[in-house]
Amino acid sequence: MNYKNISLLIIFLIISTVYSTANWSSENNLVSKDIELVTIDEYQSDNFSTRVRFIVIHYTSLDWENSLKVLTKPQYGVSSHYLIPESKDKSYPEDNLLVYQLVNENDRAWHAGESQWEQRTNINDQSIGIELVNTSECFYEDQNKNLDYASNYICSFYDYDPLQIKLLIKLVKQIIDANEEIKPTYIFGHSDIAPERKSDPGPKFPWQLLHQNGIGAWYDNPTLDRYWREFNNNEAPSIQQIQCGLKRYGYNIDITSTMDKQSFYVIRAFQQHFRPWKSDGIADIATAATLWSLLEKYFPKSLDKDMNIICSND
């Protein structure tokens, strides 16, 4: 075979290979493109905000060892950004309490579930979840026809470890400093955003102590006293007004003008947060005075000149 024939054979083989490759790529929906690499330079925009708006506090209802297992193993399907142990837990292996980060703050932990605050329902997308090791727990008898929603449960709530709370305060302050979107009313418990499903962190959680350390919302005592006297001496707010007030504060509640099941759960959650010594779900005058005090402090535009709540079901 001479050189000319060899050259023709090589050309034929190259053309055949190219055609075969192109045909295979076409059949398998593969497209190759030459893309010019672009050099990326940084120029910081002022138009952005952090992902995090909320901080949600939970209790685990388990000891340290089981809390860590549930929050990290795939078969349980739940997680939190942080887990803080408590003293005297025999399953905790360290001598000193430490804060454990389980999920990066930039990532979405699975801690809030079906929940709502204000008009926001994707709480997991916008929050940092903090679990506290504490064995408080509630039990429900949903199928017992002899019990209604106000009596079909029993709870055991236990005090929080002061050292654990000290670590929590330090952690939350750091989170707030890094996320300017977090307002005082955006720091709440799981029961605040899912009142029919959850009771944590429960009435033993020291919300007032956190407020004294610059964290979260709390009412002013003189304002509370003023509203308490006003409601005792004159007409107390109706259940419709209380529903409106809870909704304006952030709770997910429909304005039905009836003391119904949803109202019981939301009022109980509100009381566990702000009146933990009496969290029975009953909308008494002291509960109303507490709610009005908080609205005046954090949502003053929600009250008209007669201190009635401007109401809307939206």
N, C-alpha and C positions, 0 to 999 in steps of 0.2 A: 504493500500500500504506500503510495507516495505522500509527500507532505500536503499536497492540495486536498487529497481525500481525507487525510487525518484532520485537517483544519475544518473541512465541511462537517465531519462527524462531531467534532467538539461543539461547533455552533449549533448543530441540530440538538445535541444533548442539553445545552444550556437553555435553548428555547423551550424544549419539552418540559424541563424542570420548572421554569418560570410559569409556563401555562398550567402545569399540574398544581403548583402551589397556589396560584391565583384562583384556580377552579375550586380547590379544597377550601380556601378561605371564604370564597363566595358561598359555597354550600353550607358552611358552618357559621355564617353571619359574622365573620371576623373581618374587621376593616383596620388597616394599618395606615397611620397618617404621620407625616413628618411634622413635628411640633417644635417650633423655635422656643428654646428655654428663655424665660423672662427673669431677669434679675429683680428680686424683691427688695425694696428699700422701705424703711419705716418712716411714717409720718403720722404722729398721734392725733386722732380726732378727739374733739371735746364732746362729741355726741354719742355717749354710751352710758350704760348703768350696769351694776352688778346683777347677776342672776338671782341672788338671794334677797328675799323680802321678809321671810318669816323664820322664826325659831320655834320648834315644837318640842316640848318636854314630855317625856314618857317615863313610866316605870316598867320594869321587865316582868314582875311577878315571879321571878326565878332567882336562884342564887347565881353567883358569878360564873361558875363553870357552865351551867346550862344556858345562861344568858348569852355567853360568848358563842356557844355551839349554835343556838337558834339564829343568832344574828349573822353568822358567817357561813353556815353550811347550805348548799344549794337546795336541798330538799325542803327547807322551811320557807323559802321565798320572801324573807323579810330581812331588813338591814337598817342600820342607822349610821350617821356619820361618826358619832362618838358614843362610847360606852364608859361610864364611870362606876367603879366598884364601891362597896361600902365596907367599913371596918367590921372586924369580928366575923367575917364570912369565912367559914372553914374551907371553902372550896377555892378561895383566892390565894395564890401561891406567893405573892410578894409581901415584904415587910411594910412597905409604904404604899399608900394609895397613889395610883397614876391615872391619867386620862388616856384612854385608848382610842385612836382614830381607826375606824373600820372601813370608811369610804372617803375618798378625796372630796373636799368641799366643792370642787368643780364638777363632780359627778352626781348623779341622781340616786339617792338612797331610797329604799322601799319601806317607808315607815308610817306614812300618813293614811294610806288606803283611801277609801271613799270618804271625802271630807270637803268642807267648804268654809271659807272666811270671806266676808263681804261678798263680792260676786265671783270670787276666784275658786275654781274647783280643782285645778291641777296643783295642789299644794306640794306634792313631792317635787315638782319641777322648780319650785321657787323657795324651797326651805332647807334648813339644816335641822336634822333630827338628832336629839340627844337622849339616850336611854340611861336611866339611873337604875342600878341594881337595888331593888326593893321588892319584898315579897307580898306587898299589898295585892288584893285580888277580890273580884266580885263574881258571884255565882247567880245565874238567872234560871228561872223556871217558866220558860215561855209557853210551854204546853199545858200548864196547870190552869184549868178553867176557874178554879176557886180564887185565883189571885189576879188582880189587875196590874197594869203597868206601874202603878205607884207602890206595889207591895210584892212584886214577883222576883225580888232580888235580895241578896244579903252580901254585904261587903265587910272585909277586914282590912283596915288601913293602919299602917305602921309608920312610926316616926322616921324621918330621914336622918342619916348620919351627918352631924355638923361638919366633919372633915370632907365628906362627899359634896356637901353644898358649897363649902369654901372653894373646892376645885371647880365646881360648876360656875360659880360667880366669876372666877378668873377666866375661864374658857369663854363664857358668853360675852364678857367685856371685850375680849380679843376679836370675837366674831363681829360684834357691833361696830368696833373701830374700823374693820375692813369692809363693812357693807353698810353704806349710808342710807340705803333704802329701808332698813329695819327701824320702824317706829316703835314707841312703847307699846301700842296696842297690837303690834305684830309679833309679840312674844307671848305665847299661850301654851296651854296643855292640849293633849290629844282629845280630851273630853270637850274642849271648847269648839273644836272643828268637826267632831263626830259625836255629838252628845247622846245619841240613841245607841251607839255601839260601844263607847269607851268611857272609862271613869278615871283614867290616869291623867295627871300624876296624883289625883285625889286630894281630899281636904287637909291632909297632913303636910302638903308641900308648902314651903314658906314663901309665898308670893310677896308678902309685905317686906320680908327681909331682902329679897332681891331688889325691890323698888328702893329700899333704903340705900342700896349699893348702886343705884343708877340704872337699874334694869327693869323694864316692863312698866305697866300702868298700875296705879293705885289712886284711891280717892283721898281728898283732904278732909280731915275730921270736922272742921268748922262748917264746911259745905254740907257734909252728911247730916250734921245736927240741924242745920237750917231747913233742909228738905224734910227731915223726920218730923220736926215740929209743924211745918206747913201741912204735911199730909195728915198728921194727927188732929190738927185743929180745924182743918177744912176737909174737902172731899179727897179721898185717896184716888190715885190713878186707876183707871179701868184696865182690864186685861188687854184690851185693844191697845191702849197707850203703852203698856208694859211690853207687849209684843213689838210695837213700833220702836221702842227704845232699844230693845235687844237687837233688833235688825239694824238700826242705825249704828250701834256699837260694832257690829260685825258678824253677829251670830246668824246662822241660816235658819230662819223661822218665817212661816207664812202668817200674814195678818188675817186671822179668822174670827177675832173678837170672842173666842171661846177658850176656856181653860181646858185644852185638849192634851192628847198624848205628847205631841211634839213640844208643846209649851212646857209641860212638866219636865221633860228631859233637858231642854235648853235652860230653864230656870235653875234646875239642879246643878248643871254645869257652871252656870254663872255664880251660884252660891258657893260651890266648891272652890272657885277661884277667889272670890271677893268676900264671902261670908262663910268661911269653912266651919264655923262653930254651929251652923244651922243650915244644912244643905238637904232640905226635905222636899224641894221642888214646889213649895207653896209660895205664891207671890204675895208676901205680906208687906206691910208698910216699910219696914227696915230694908227689905230687898229693893223696893221701889226707890227709896231714898238713896241707896247705894248706887243704883243705876243712873239716877238723875245727876248725882255728884260726878260720876265718871263722864257723862255726856257733857256737862257744863265745862269740865276741864279739858277734854280731848276733842269734843265735837260740838262746840258752842253754837254753831249754825243750825244744829238739829232741833234747837228749842226756840219757840217764839217768845214774844215779850211777856206772855202770861205763863211761861215755863211749861207750856204744852209741847209735846213732841210733834214735829212736822212729819206726818206719816205717809208712807208709800209702800206698796207691795212689790215694787220693782227692785 
